[in-house]
Amino acid sequence: MKTNIINIGNSQGILPAILLRQFELSNKSTVEMEVSNGIIIIKPEPRQGWAEATSQMHSAGDDSLLLGDVPNESDKEEWTW
């Protein structure tokens, strides 16, 4: 995707509205920016509280796999190996 740098007050911006909507970002969102090998990387900040929630799930024993390891028996019937 190509985009133009635009003036926003005393700053400049580059993120098109379609990307902001796709990643559910607004003017109050926090993002992480870094430069790696001359490439600008912009990452949405992870949702807050997920680390704590997964820790609680693990403590409660509620973090087992929903699907077994693959291949399973139905895979053996449906696929040609």
PDB file of N, CA, C and O in Angstrom:
ATOM      1  N   MET A   1       0.846  -1.172   0.000  1.00  0.00           N
ATOM      2  CA  MET A   1       0.000   0.000   0.000  1.00  0.00           C
ATOM      3  C   MET A   1       0.889   1.231   0.000  1.00  0.00           C
ATOM      4  O   MET A   1       1.830   1.324   0.789  1.00  0.00           O
ATOM      5  N   LYS A   2       0.598   2.157  -0.867  1.00  0.00           N
ATOM      6  CA  LYS A   2       1.301   3.432  -0.881  1.00  0.00           C
ATOM      7  C   LYS A   2       0.413   4.464  -0.211  1.00  0.00           C
ATOM      8  O   LYS A   2      -0.811   4.427  -0.342  1.00  0.00           O
ATOM      9  N   THR A   3       1.043   5.387   0.511  1.00  0.00           N
ATOM     10  CA  THR A   3       0.311   6.461   1.156  1.00  0.00           C
ATOM     11  C   THR A   3       1.192   7.701   1.167  1.00  0.00           C
ATOM     12  O   THR A   3       2.399   7.614   0.943  1.00  0.00           O
ATOM     13  N   ASN A   4       0.599   8.826   1.421  1.00  0.00           N
ATOM     14  CA  ASN A   4       1.338  10.082   1.487  1.00  0.00           C
ATOM     15  C   ASN A   4       1.458  10.542   2.929  1.00  0.00           C
ATOM     16  O   ASN A   4       0.597  10.252   3.759  1.00  0.00           O
ATOM     17  N   ILE A   5       2.521  11.253   3.215  1.00  0.00           N
ATOM     18  CA  ILE A   5       2.682  11.883   4.523  1.00  0.00           C
ATOM     19  C   ILE A   5       1.862  13.169   4.494  1.00  0.00           C
ATOM     20  O   ILE A   5       1.985  13.977   3.574  1.00  0.00           O
ATOM     21  N   ILE A   6       1.017  13.347   5.526  1.00  0.00           N
ATOM     22  CA  ILE A   6       0.161  14.529   5.575  1.00  0.00           C
ATOM     23  C   ILE A   6       0.442  15.328   6.840  1.00  0.00           C
ATOM     24  O   ILE A   6       0.919  14.785   7.837  1.00  0.00           O
ATOM     25  N   ASN A   7       0.147  16.608   6.789  1.00  0.00           N
ATOM     26  CA  ASN A   7       0.303  17.467   7.961  1.00  0.00           C
ATOM     27  C   ASN A   7      -0.885  17.276   8.898  1.00  0.00           C
ATOM     28  O   ASN A   7      -2.040  17.251   8.475  1.00  0.00           O
ATOM     29  N   ILE A   8      -0.564  17.143  10.187  1.00  0.00           N
ATOM     30  CA  ILE A   8      -1.576  17.046  11.230  1.00  0.00           C
ATOM     31  C   ILE A   8      -1.129  18.004  12.324  1.00  0.00           C
ATOM     32  O   ILE A   8      -0.327  17.638  13.183  1.00  0.00           O
ATOM     33  N   GLY A   9      -1.641  19.221  12.298  1.00  0.00           N
ATOM     34  CA  GLY A   9      -1.168  20.241  13.234  1.00  0.00           C
ATOM     35  C   GLY A   9       0.303  20.510  12.990  1.00  0.00           C
ATOM     36  O   GLY A   9       0.709  20.789  11.861  1.00  0.00           O
ATOM     37  N   ASN A  10       1.111  20.427  14.053  1.00  0.00           N
ATOM     38  CA  ASN A  10       2.555  20.627  13.916  1.00  0.00           C
ATOM     39  C   ASN A  10       3.295  19.329  13.615  1.00  0.00           C
ATOM     40  O   ASN A  10       4.523  19.323  13.519  1.00  0.00           O
ATOM     41  N   SER A  11       2.554  18.227  13.467  1.00  0.00           N
ATOM     42  CA  SER A  11       3.152  16.922  13.207  1.00  0.00           C
ATOM     43  C   SER A  11       2.802  16.461  11.804  1.00  0.00           C
ATOM     44  O   SER A  11       2.181  17.186  11.026  1.00  0.00           O
ATOM     45  N   GLN A  12       3.209  15.254  11.504  1.00  0.00           N
ATOM     46  CA  GLN A  12       2.875  14.653  10.223  1.00  0.00           C
ATOM     47  C   GLN A  12       2.424  13.219  10.467  1.00  0.00           C
ATOM     48  O   GLN A  12       2.879  12.578  11.415  1.00  0.00           O
ATOM     49  N   GLY A  13       1.537  12.713   9.623  1.00  0.00           N
ATOM     50  CA  GLY A  13       1.006  11.367   9.792  1.00  0.00           C
ATOM     51  C   GLY A  13       1.023  10.589   8.498  1.00  0.00           C
ATOM     52  O   GLY A  13       1.099  11.163   7.412  1.00  0.00           O
ATOM     53  N   ILE A  14       0.950   9.253   8.626  1.00  0.00           N
ATOM     54  CA  ILE A  14       0.988   8.403   7.441  1.00  0.00           C
ATOM     55  C   ILE A  14      -0.044   7.274   7.444  1.00  0.00           C
ATOM     56  O   ILE A  14      -0.216   6.617   6.418  1.00  0.00           O
ATOM     57  N   LEU A  15      -0.730   7.026   8.549  1.00  0.00           N
ATOM     58  CA  LEU A  15      -1.625   5.865   8.610  1.00  0.00           C
ATOM     59  C   LEU A  15      -2.989   6.181   8.007  1.00  0.00           C
ATOM     60  O   LEU A  15      -3.702   7.047   8.514  1.00  0.00           O
ATOM     61  N   PRO A  16      -3.359   5.491   6.931  1.00  0.00           N
ATOM     62  CA  PRO A  16      -4.675   5.704   6.324  1.00  0.00           C
ATOM     63  C   PRO A  16      -5.796   5.203   7.241  1.00  0.00           C
ATOM     64  O   PRO A  16      -5.593   4.292   8.044  1.00  0.00           O
ATOM     65  N   ALA A  17      -6.959   5.801   7.113  1.00  0.00           N
ATOM     66  CA  ALA A  17      -8.108   5.446   7.947  1.00  0.00           C
ATOM     67  C   ALA A  17      -8.462   3.970   7.824  1.00  0.00           C
ATOM     68  O   ALA A  17      -8.886   3.364   8.808  1.00  0.00           O
ATOM     69  N   ILE A  18      -8.301   3.375   6.642  1.00  0.00           N
ATOM     70  CA  ILE A  18      -8.645   1.969   6.466  1.00  0.00           C
ATOM     71  C   ILE A  18      -7.797   1.066   7.375  1.00  0.00           C
ATOM     72  O   ILE A  18      -8.302   0.071   7.896  1.00  0.00           O
ATOM     73  N   LEU A  19      -6.526   1.399   7.567  1.00  0.00           N
ATOM     74  CA  LEU A  19      -5.677   0.617   8.471  1.00  0.00           C
ATOM     75  C   LEU A  19      -6.058   0.851   9.924  1.00  0.00           C
ATOM     76  O   LEU A  19      -6.041  -0.078  10.731  1.00  0.00           O
ATOM     77  N   LEU A  20      -6.398   2.073  10.253  1.00  0.00           N
ATOM     78  CA  LEU A  20      -6.826   2.367  11.622  1.00  0.00           C
ATOM     79  C   LEU A  20      -8.069   1.562  11.973  1.00  0.00           C
ATOM     80  O   LEU A  20      -8.166   1.018  13.073  1.00  0.00           O
ATOM     81  N   ARG A  21      -9.021   1.482  11.044  1.00  0.00           N
ATOM     82  CA  ARG A  21     -10.237   0.694  11.290  1.00  0.00           C
ATOM     83  C   ARG A  21      -9.917  -0.798  11.364  1.00  0.00           C
ATOM     84  O   ARG A  21     -10.435  -1.505  12.229  1.00  0.00           O
ATOM     85  N   GLN A  22      -9.065  -1.277  10.457  1.00  0.00           N
ATOM     86  CA  GLN A  22      -8.734  -2.697  10.414  1.00  0.00           C
ATOM     87  C   GLN A  22      -8.113  -3.167  11.726  1.00  0.00           C
ATOM     88  O   GLN A  22      -8.393  -4.272  12.192  1.00  0.00           O
ATOM     89  N   PHE A  23      -7.271  -2.326  12.318  1.00  0.00           N
ATOM     90  CA  PHE A  23      -6.600  -2.697  13.562  1.00  0.00           C
ATOM     91  C   PHE A  23      -7.277  -2.093  14.787  1.00  0.00           C
ATOM     92  O   PHE A  23      -6.725  -2.122  15.887  1.00  0.00           O
ATOM     93  N   GLU A  24      -8.482  -1.544  14.589  1.00  0.00           N
ATOM     94  CA  GLU A  24      -9.281  -0.969  15.670  1.00  0.00           C
ATOM     95  C   GLU A  24      -8.480   0.037  16.489  1.00  0.00           C
ATOM     96  O   GLU A  24      -8.485  -0.003  17.719  1.00  0.00           O
ATOM     97  N   LEU A  25      -7.791   0.942  15.787  1.00  0.00           N
ATOM     98  CA  LEU A  25      -6.999   1.993  16.428  1.00  0.00           C
ATOM     99  C   LEU A  25      -7.738   3.317  16.329  1.00  0.00           C
ATOM    100  O   LEU A  25      -8.431   3.587  15.348  1.00  0.00           O
ATOM    101  N   SER A  26      -7.580   4.135  17.356  1.00  0.00           N
ATOM    102  CA  SER A  26      -8.171   5.471  17.341  1.00  0.00           C
ATOM    103  C   SER A  26      -7.097   6.460  17.795  1.00  0.00           C
ATOM    104  O   SER A  26      -5.950   6.078  18.025  1.00  0.00           O
ATOM    105  N   ASN A  27      -7.478   7.731  17.921  1.00  0.00           N
ATOM    106  CA  ASN A  27      -6.501   8.730  18.348  1.00  0.00           C
ATOM    107  C   ASN A  27      -6.106   8.558  19.814  1.00  0.00           C
ATOM    108  O   ASN A  27      -5.206   9.251  20.288  1.00  0.00           O
ATOM    109  N   LYS A  28      -6.753   7.656  20.533  1.00  0.00           N
ATOM    110  CA  LYS A  28      -6.378   7.378  21.923  1.00  0.00           C
ATOM    111  C   LYS A  28      -5.615   6.056  22.063  1.00  0.00           C
ATOM    112  O   LYS A  28      -5.209   5.691  23.166  1.00  0.00           O
ATOM    113  N   SER A  29      -5.421   5.338  20.952  1.00  0.00           N
ATOM    114  CA  SER A  29      -4.734   4.051  20.981  1.00  0.00           C
ATOM    115  C   SER A  29      -3.235   4.244  21.193  1.00  0.00           C
ATOM    116  O   SER A  29      -2.651   5.240  20.766  1.00  0.00           O
ATOM    117  N   THR A  30      -2.631   3.269  21.860  1.00  0.00           N
ATOM    118  CA  THR A  30      -1.185   3.253  22.041  1.00  0.00           C
ATOM    119  C   THR A  30      -0.612   2.203  21.110  1.00  0.00           C
ATOM    120  O   THR A  30      -1.115   1.082  21.046  1.00  0.00           O
ATOM    121  N   VAL A  31       0.436   2.561  20.392  1.00  0.00           N
ATOM    122  CA  VAL A  31       1.123   1.623  19.517  1.00  0.00           C
ATOM    123  C   VAL A  31       2.599   1.601  19.880  1.00  0.00           C
ATOM    124  O   VAL A  31       3.118   2.541  20.481  1.00  0.00           O
ATOM    125  N   GLU A  32       3.260   0.526  19.511  1.00  0.00           N
ATOM    126  CA  GLU A  32       4.697   0.411  19.709  1.00  0.00           C
ATOM    127  C   GLU A  32       5.364   0.589  18.349  1.00  0.00           C
ATOM    128  O   GLU A  32       4.974  -0.046  17.370  1.00  0.00           O
ATOM    129  N   MET A  33       6.367   1.454  18.297  1.00  0.00           N
ATOM    130  CA  MET A  33       7.083   1.702  17.046  1.00  0.00           C
ATOM    131  C   MET A  33       8.546   1.354  17.232  1.00  0.00           C
ATOM    132  O   MET A  33       9.136   1.616  18.280  1.00  0.00           O
ATOM    133  N   GLU A  34       9.129   0.754  16.187  1.00  0.00           N
ATOM    134  CA  GLU A  34      10.552   0.452  16.212  1.00  0.00           C
ATOM    135  C   GLU A  34      11.082   0.515  14.785  1.00  0.00           C
ATOM    136  O   GLU A  34      10.326   0.422  13.818  1.00  0.00           O
ATOM    137  N   VAL A  35      12.379   0.673  14.678  1.00  0.00           N
ATOM    138  CA  VAL A  35      13.037   0.658  13.380  1.00  0.00           C
ATOM    139  C   VAL A  35      13.962  -0.542  13.360  1.00  0.00           C
ATOM    140  O   VAL A  35      14.772  -0.724  14.270  1.00  0.00           O
ATOM    141  N   SER A  36      13.845  -1.363  12.323  1.00  0.00           N
ATOM    142  CA  SER A  36      14.671  -2.553  12.180  1.00  0.00           C
ATOM    143  C   SER A  36      15.152  -2.647  10.737  1.00  0.00           C
ATOM    144  O   SER A  36      14.348  -2.770   9.813  1.00  0.00           O
ATOM    145  N   ASN A  37      16.451  -2.588  10.553  1.00  0.00           N
ATOM    146  CA  ASN A  37      17.042  -2.666   9.202  1.00  0.00           C
ATOM    147  C   ASN A  37      16.431  -1.653   8.240  1.00  0.00           C
ATOM    148  O   ASN A  37      16.151  -1.974   7.085  1.00  0.00           O
ATOM    149  N   GLY A  38      16.226  -0.437   8.717  1.00  0.00           N
ATOM    150  CA  GLY A  38      15.686   0.621   7.875  1.00  0.00           C
ATOM    151  C   GLY A  38      14.191   0.519   7.631  1.00  0.00           C
ATOM    152  O   GLY A  38      13.664   1.227   6.774  1.00  0.00           O
ATOM    153  N   ILE A  39      13.492  -0.345   8.361  1.00  0.00           N
ATOM    154  CA  ILE A  39      12.056  -0.521   8.197  1.00  0.00           C
ATOM    155  C   ILE A  39      11.357  -0.034   9.466  1.00  0.00           C
ATOM    156  O   ILE A  39      11.746  -0.396  10.576  1.00  0.00           O
ATOM    157  N   ILE A  40      10.325   0.788   9.293  1.00  0.00           N
ATOM    158  CA  ILE A  40       9.536   1.250  10.436  1.00  0.00           C
ATOM    159  C   ILE A  40       8.462   0.203  10.719  1.00  0.00           C
ATOM    160  O   ILE A  40       7.688  -0.155   9.832  1.00  0.00           O
ATOM    161  N   ILE A  41       8.419  -0.280  11.945  1.00  0.00           N
ATOM    162  CA  ILE A  41       7.437  -1.290  12.351  1.00  0.00           C
ATOM    163  C   ILE A  41       6.513  -0.655  13.383  1.00  0.00           C
ATOM    164  O   ILE A  41       6.972  -0.134  14.399  1.00  0.00           O
ATOM    165  N   ILE A  42       5.218  -0.701  13.119  1.00  0.00           N
ATOM    166  CA  ILE A  42       4.212  -0.165  14.035  1.00  0.00           C
ATOM    167  C   ILE A  42       3.334  -1.329  14.471  1.00  0.00           C
ATOM    168  O   ILE A  42       2.713  -1.987  13.637  1.00  0.00           O
ATOM    169  N   LYS A  43       3.280  -1.589  15.780  1.00  0.00           N
ATOM    170  CA  LYS A  43       2.487  -2.703  16.303  1.00  0.00           C
ATOM    171  C   LYS A  43       1.465  -2.174  17.302  1.00  0.00           C
ATOM    172  O   LYS A  43       1.800  -1.364  18.167  1.00  0.00           O
ATOM    173  N   PRO A  44       0.209  -2.636  17.184  1.00  0.00           N
ATOM    174  CA  PRO A  44      -0.774  -2.262  18.203  1.00  0.00           C
ATOM    175  C   PRO A  44      -0.331  -2.810  19.560  1.00  0.00           C
ATOM    176  O   PRO A  44       0.247  -3.893  19.647  1.00  0.00           O
ATOM    177  N   GLU A  45      -0.609  -2.051  20.604  1.00  0.00           N
ATOM    178  CA  GLU A  45      -0.287  -2.530  21.946  1.00  0.00           C
ATOM    179  C   GLU A  45      -1.193  -3.717  22.264  1.00  0.00           C
ATOM    180  O   GLU A  45      -2.387  -3.681  21.968  1.00  0.00           O
ATOM    181  N   PRO A  46      -0.633  -4.774  22.868  1.00  0.00           N
ATOM    182  CA  PRO A  46      -1.491  -5.923  23.213  1.00  0.00           C
ATOM    183  C   PRO A  46      -2.615  -5.494  24.147  1.00  0.00           C
ATOM    184  O   PRO A  46      -2.471  -4.534  24.903  1.00  0.00           O
ATOM    185  N   ARG A  47      -3.719  -6.200  24.092  1.00  0.00           N
ATOM    186  CA  ARG A  47      -4.843  -5.895  24.972  1.00  0.00           C
ATOM    187  C   ARG A  47      -4.403  -6.044  26.417  1.00  0.00           C
ATOM    188  O   ARG A  47      -3.667  -6.965  26.769  1.00  0.00           O
ATOM    189  N   GLN A  48      -4.856  -5.144  27.224  1.00  0.00           N
ATOM    190  CA  GLN A  48      -4.490  -5.138  28.631  1.00  0.00           C
ATOM    191  C   GLN A  48      -5.173  -6.289  29.372  1.00  0.00           C
ATOM    192  O   GLN A  48      -6.331  -6.609  29.102  1.00  0.00           O
ATOM    193  N   GLY A  49      -4.454  -6.902  30.299  1.00  0.00           N
ATOM    194  CA  GLY A  49      -5.024  -7.916  31.161  1.00  0.00           C
ATOM    195  C   GLY A  49      -4.936  -9.340  30.647  1.00  0.00           C
ATOM    196  O   GLY A  49      -5.327 -10.267  31.356  1.00  0.00           O
ATOM    197  N   TRP A  50      -4.429  -9.548  29.425  1.00  0.00           N
ATOM    198  CA  TRP A  50      -4.395 -10.897  28.864  1.00  0.00           C
ATOM    199  C   TRP A  50      -3.403 -11.782  29.609  1.00  0.00           C
ATOM    200  O   TRP A  50      -3.688 -12.959  29.829  1.00  0.00           O
ATOM    201  N   ALA A  51      -2.264 -11.261  29.998  1.00  0.00           N
ATOM    202  CA  ALA A  51      -1.265 -12.068  30.707  1.00  0.00           C
ATOM    203  C   ALA A  51      -1.853 -12.568  32.026  1.00  0.00           C
ATOM    204  O   ALA A  51      -1.683 -13.733  32.383  1.00  0.00           O
ATOM    205  N   GLU A  52      -2.534 -11.699  32.735  1.00  0.00           N
ATOM    206  CA  GLU A  52      -3.140 -12.085  34.006  1.00  0.00           C
ATOM    207  C   GLU A  52      -4.272 -13.096  33.790  1.00  0.00           C
ATOM    208  O   GLU A  52      -4.415 -14.045  34.562  1.00  0.00           O
ATOM    209  N   ALA A  53      -5.062 -12.894  32.756  1.00  0.00           N
ATOM    210  CA  ALA A  53      -6.181 -13.799  32.485  1.00  0.00           C
ATOM    211  C   ALA A  53      -5.681 -15.194  32.132  1.00  0.00           C
ATOM    212  O   ALA A  53      -6.239 -16.185  32.604  1.00  0.00           O
ATOM    213  N   THR A  54      -4.648 -15.287  31.318  1.00  0.00           N
ATOM    214  CA  THR A  54      -4.132 -16.610  30.960  1.00  0.00           C
ATOM    215  C   THR A  54      -3.475 -17.282  32.157  1.00  0.00           C
ATOM    216  O   THR A  54      -3.531 -18.505  32.285  1.00  0.00           O
ATOM    217  N   SER A  55      -2.863 -16.510  33.022  1.00  0.00           N
ATOM    218  CA  SER A  55      -2.283 -17.079  34.241  1.00  0.00           C
ATOM    219  C   SER A  55      -3.376 -17.652  35.133  1.00  0.00           C
ATOM    220  O   SER A  55      -3.208 -18.726  35.711  1.00  0.00           O
ATOM    221  N   GLN A  56      -4.489 -16.943  35.247  1.00  0.00           N
ATOM    222  CA  GLN A  56      -5.616 -17.432  36.041  1.00  0.00           C
ATOM    223  C   GLN A  56      -6.215 -18.693  35.418  1.00  0.00           C
ATOM    224  O   GLN A  56      -6.588 -19.621  36.136  1.00  0.00           O
ATOM    225  N   MET A  57      -6.308 -18.732  34.087  1.00  0.00           N
ATOM    226  CA  MET A  57      -6.822 -19.925  33.419  1.00  0.00           C
ATOM    227  C   MET A  57      -5.934 -21.126  33.709  1.00  0.00           C
ATOM    228  O   MET A  57      -6.425 -22.223  33.977  1.00  0.00           O
ATOM    229  N   HIS A  58      -4.621 -20.910  33.654  1.00  0.00           N
ATOM    230  CA  HIS A  58      -3.684 -21.998  33.917  1.00  0.00           C
ATOM    231  C   HIS A  58      -3.825 -22.491  35.358  1.00  0.00           C
ATOM    232  O   HIS A  58      -3.853 -23.697  35.602  1.00  0.00           O
ATOM    233  N   SER A  59      -3.912 -21.577  36.293  1.00  0.00           N
ATOM    234  CA  SER A  59      -4.056 -21.943  37.706  1.00  0.00           C
ATOM    235  C   SER A  59      -5.334 -22.744  37.951  1.00  0.00           C
ATOM    236  O   SER A  59      -5.363 -23.632  38.803  1.00  0.00           O
ATOM    237  N   ALA A  60      -6.389 -22.428  37.200  1.00  0.00           N
ATOM    238  CA  ALA A  60      -7.665 -23.121  37.363  1.00  0.00           C
ATOM    239  C   ALA A  60      -7.730 -24.414  36.539  1.00  0.00           C
ATOM    240  O   ALA A  60      -8.726 -25.135  36.593  1.00  0.00           O
ATOM    241  N   GLY A  61      -6.658 -24.707  35.770  1.00  0.00           N
ATOM    242  CA  GLY A  61      -6.659 -25.899  34.923  1.00  0.00           C
ATOM    243  C   GLY A  61      -7.574 -25.782  33.727  1.00  0.00           C
ATOM    244  O   GLY A  61      -8.031 -26.790  33.188  1.00  0.00           O
ATOM    245  N   ASP A  62      -7.848 -24.553  33.305  1.00  0.00           N
ATOM    246  CA  ASP A  62      -8.781 -24.308  32.213  1.00  0.00           C
ATOM    247  C   ASP A  62      -8.049 -23.906  30.932  1.00  0.00           C
ATOM    248  O   ASP A  62      -8.572 -23.120  30.141  1.00  0.00           O
ATOM    249  N   ASP A  63      -6.854 -24.436  30.723  1.00  0.00           N
ATOM    250  CA  ASP A  63      -6.083 -24.072  29.538  1.00  0.00           C
ATOM    251  C   ASP A  63      -5.682 -25.286  28.708  1.00  0.00           C
ATOM    252  O   ASP A  63      -4.638 -25.281  28.057  1.00  0.00           O
ATOM    253  N   SER A  64      -6.514 -26.327  28.733  1.00  0.00           N
ATOM    254  CA  SER A  64      -6.212 -27.520  27.946  1.00  0.00           C
ATOM    255  C   SER A  64      -6.558 -27.271  26.479  1.00  0.00           C
ATOM    256  O   SER A  64      -7.341 -26.378  26.154  1.00  0.00           O
ATOM    257  N   LEU A  65      -5.961 -28.076  25.602  1.00  0.00           N
ATOM    258  CA  LEU A  65      -6.214 -27.944  24.173  1.00  0.00           C
ATOM    259  C   LEU A  65      -7.655 -28.331  23.858  1.00  0.00           C
ATOM    260  O   LEU A  65      -8.186 -29.289  24.420  1.00  0.00           O
ATOM    261  N   LEU A  66      -8.277 -27.583  22.962  1.00  0.00           N
ATOM    262  CA  LEU A  66      -9.633 -27.907  22.551  1.00  0.00           C
ATOM    263  C   LEU A  66      -9.643 -28.984  21.476  1.00  0.00           C
ATOM    264  O   LEU A  66     -10.597 -29.754  21.369  1.00  0.00           O
ATOM    265  N   LEU A  67      -8.589 -29.035  20.688  1.00  0.00           N
ATOM    266  CA  LEU A  67      -8.458 -30.039  19.638  1.00  0.00           C
ATOM    267  C   LEU A  67      -7.231 -30.877  19.942  1.00  0.00           C
ATOM    268  O   LEU A  67      -6.234 -30.361  20.448  1.00  0.00           O
ATOM    269  N   GLY A  68      -7.294 -32.151  19.639  1.00  0.00           N
ATOM    270  CA  GLY A  68      -6.159 -33.024  19.870  1.00  0.00           C
ATOM    271  C   GLY A  68      -5.039 -32.777  18.869  1.00  0.00           C
ATOM    272  O   GLY A  68      -5.168 -31.962  17.955  1.00  0.00           O
ATOM    273  N   ASP A  69      -3.953 -33.489  19.059  1.00  0.00           N
ATOM    274  CA  ASP A  69      -2.842 -33.392  18.120  1.00  0.00           C
ATOM    275  C   ASP A  69      -3.295 -33.865  16.746  1.00  0.00           C
ATOM    276  O   ASP A  69      -4.170 -34.723  16.631  1.00  0.00           O
ATOM    277  N   VAL A  70      -2.704 -33.311  15.732  1.00  0.00           N
ATOM    278  CA  VAL A  70      -3.018 -33.744  14.370  1.00  0.00           C
ATOM    279  C   VAL A  70      -1.889 -34.616  13.868  1.00  0.00           C
ATOM    280  O   VAL A  70      -0.765 -34.388  14.315  1.00  0.00           O
ATOM    281  N   PRO A  71      -2.051 -35.544  13.028  1.00  0.00           N
ATOM    282  CA  PRO A  71      -3.344 -35.927  12.469  1.00  0.00           C
ATOM    283  C   PRO A  71      -4.155 -36.759  13.448  1.00  0.00           C
ATOM    284  O   PRO A  71      -3.609 -37.424  14.329  1.00  0.00           O
ATOM    285  N   ASN A  72      -5.456 -36.706  13.276  1.00  0.00           N
ATOM    286  CA  ASN A  72      -6.342 -37.530  14.104  1.00  0.00           C
ATOM    287  C   ASN A  72      -6.980 -38.609  13.229  1.00  0.00           C
ATOM    288  O   ASN A  72      -6.675 -38.697  12.040  1.00  0.00           O
ATOM    289  N   GLU A  73      -7.843 -39.413  13.792  1.00  0.00           N
ATOM    290  CA  GLU A  73      -8.421 -40.551  13.063  1.00  0.00           C
ATOM    291  C   GLU A  73      -9.196 -40.113  11.821  1.00  0.00           C
ATOM    292  O   GLU A  73      -9.092 -40.744  10.769  1.00  0.00           O
ATOM    293  N   SER A  74      -9.979 -39.027  11.938  1.00  0.00           N
ATOM    294  CA  SER A  74     -10.750 -38.591  10.764  1.00  0.00           C
ATOM    295  C   SER A  74      -9.830 -38.096   9.660  1.00  0.00           C
ATOM    296  O   SER A  74     -10.153 -38.236   8.481  1.00  0.00           O
ATOM    297  N   ASP A  75      -8.682 -37.516  10.024  1.00  0.00           N
ATOM    298  CA  ASP A  75      -7.722 -37.098   9.001  1.00  0.00           C
ATOM    299  C   ASP A  75      -7.222 -38.302   8.224  1.00  0.00           C
ATOM    300  O   ASP A  75      -7.053 -38.225   7.007  1.00  0.00           O
ATOM    301  N   LYS A  76      -6.981 -39.418   8.912  1.00  0.00           N
ATOM    302  CA  LYS A  76      -6.483 -40.619   8.243  1.00  0.00           C
ATOM    303  C   LYS A  76      -7.491 -41.140   7.230  1.00  0.00           C
ATOM    304  O   LYS A  76      -7.107 -41.682   6.194  1.00  0.00           O
ATOM    305  N   GLU A  77      -8.797 -40.979   7.528  1.00  0.00           N
ATOM    306  CA  GLU A  77      -9.834 -41.444   6.622  1.00  0.00           C
ATOM    307  C   GLU A  77     -10.039 -40.491   5.450  1.00  0.00           C
ATOM    308  O   GLU A  77     -10.317 -40.941   4.339  1.00  0.00           O
ATOM    309  N   GLU A  78      -9.911 -39.195   5.672  1.00  0.00           N
ATOM    310  CA  GLU A  78     -10.234 -38.195   4.661  1.00  0.00           C
ATOM    311  C   GLU A  78      -9.082 -37.848   3.738  1.00  0.00           C
ATOM    312  O   GLU A  78      -9.321 -37.375   2.627  1.00  0.00           O
ATOM    313  N   TRP A  79      -7.844 -38.064   4.153  1.00  0.00           N
ATOM    314  CA  TRP A  79      -6.698 -37.640   3.383  1.00  0.00           C
ATOM    315  C   TRP A  79      -5.958 -38.847   2.791  1.00  0.00           C
ATOM    316  O   TRP A  79      -5.972 -39.942   3.352  1.00  0.00           O
ATOM    317  N   THR A  80      -5.339 -38.621   1.688  1.00  0.00           N
ATOM    318  CA  THR A  80      -4.478 -39.633   1.100  1.00  0.00           C
ATOM    319  C   THR A  80      -3.063 -39.289   1.479  1.00  0.00           C
ATOM    320  O   THR A  80      -2.573 -38.212   1.140  1.00  0.00           O
ATOM    321  N   TRP A  81      -2.383 -40.204   2.192  1.00  0.00           N
ATOM    322  CA  TRP A  81      -1.027 -39.923   2.677  1.00  0.00           C
ATOM    323  C   TRP A  81      -0.002 -40.557   1.766  1.00  0.00           C
ATOM    324  O   TRP A  81       1.199 -40.432   2.007  1.00  0.00           O
TER     325      TRP A  81
END
